[in-house]
Amino acid sequence: MAKVYGFYHKNKLITSWSQVPVVMDLPMVCVILDVSPEQGRRLCAKGDIKAVKVGGVWRINKCDLMDYLKVDKDSIG
């Protein structure tokens, strides 16, 4: 099973996909992917990662990010 290696979100250590919020902003996705904000924006703008802009801010659904990473969603608790 693919793991999200530890990072903090709202002062909580995230160490597994089950703890990742259903909808994420671009900075959180960039931390998960270990990419720069510019590269994250390009991935969203090109449609490589399915994302929508809400009020000028990219929002990414956890399932869409998992699809991009080819993570088995059935293995997530």
Contacts in CASP RR format, 6 or more apart in sequence:
PFRMAT RR
TARGET T0000
AUTHOR 0000-0000-0000
METHOD contacts of the structure
MODEL  1
MAKVYGFYHKNKLITSWSQVPVVMDLPMVCVILDVSPEQGRRLCAKGDIK
AVKVGGVWRINKCDLMDYLKVDKDSIG
1 71 0 8 1.000
1 72 0 8 1.000
1 75 0 8 1.000
1 76 0 8 1.000
2 17 0 8 1.000
2 69 0 8 1.000
2 71 0 8 1.000
2 72 0 8 1.000
3 15 0 8 1.000
3 16 0 8 1.000
3 17 0 8 1.000
4 14 0 8 1.000
4 15 0 8 1.000
4 16 0 8 1.000
4 17 0 8 1.000
4 19 0 8 1.000
4 20 0 8 1.000
4 32 0 8 1.000
5 15 0 8 1.000
6 13 0 8 1.000
6 14 0 8 1.000
6 15 0 8 1.000
7 13 0 8 1.000
7 14 0 8 1.000
7 31 0 8 1.000
7 32 0 8 1.000
8 14 0 8 1.000
9 20 0 8 1.000
9 21 0 8 1.000
9 28 0 8 1.000
12 19 0 8 1.000
14 20 0 8 1.000
16 76 0 8 1.000
17 62 0 8 1.000
17 66 0 8 1.000
17 71 0 8 1.000
17 76 0 8 1.000
18 76 0 8 1.000
18 77 0 8 1.000
20 32 0 8 1.000
20 62 0 8 1.000
21 28 0 8 1.000
21 62 0 8 1.000
22 61 0 8 1.000
22 62 0 8 1.000
23 59 0 8 1.000
23 60 0 8 1.000
23 61 0 8 1.000
23 62 0 8 1.000
24 32 0 8 1.000
24 59 0 8 1.000
24 60 0 8 1.000
24 61 0 8 1.000
24 62 0 8 1.000
24 65 0 8 1.000
25 57 0 8 1.000
25 58 0 8 1.000
25 59 0 8 1.000
25 60 0 8 1.000
26 37 0 8 1.000
26 40 0 8 1.000
26 41 0 8 1.000
26 44 0 8 1.000
26 51 0 8 1.000
26 57 0 8 1.000
26 58 0 8 1.000
26 60 0 8 1.000
27 37 0 8 1.000
29 40 0 8 1.000
29 49 0 8 1.000
29 58 0 8 1.000
29 60 0 8 1.000
29 65 0 8 1.000
30 36 0 8 1.000
30 37 0 8 1.000
30 39 0 8 1.000
30 40 0 8 1.000
32 65 0 8 1.000
33 40 0 8 1.000
33 43 0 8 1.000
35 43 0 8 1.000
40 49 0 8 1.000
41 58 0 8 1.000
42 48 0 8 1.000
43 49 0 8 1.000
43 68 0 8 1.000
44 51 0 8 1.000
44 58 0 8 1.000
44 60 0 8 1.000
48 68 0 8 1.000
49 60 0 8 1.000
49 64 0 8 1.000
49 65 0 8 1.000
49 68 0 8 1.000
50 60 0 8 1.000
50 61 0 8 1.000
50 64 0 8 1.000
50 67 0 8 1.000
50 68 0 8 1.000
51 58 0 8 1.000
51 59 0 8 1.000
51 60 0 8 1.000
51 64 0 8 1.000
52 58 0 8 1.000
52 59 0 8 1.000
53 59 0 8 1.000
63 73 0 8 1.000
66 73 0 8 1.000
66 76 0 8 1.000
END
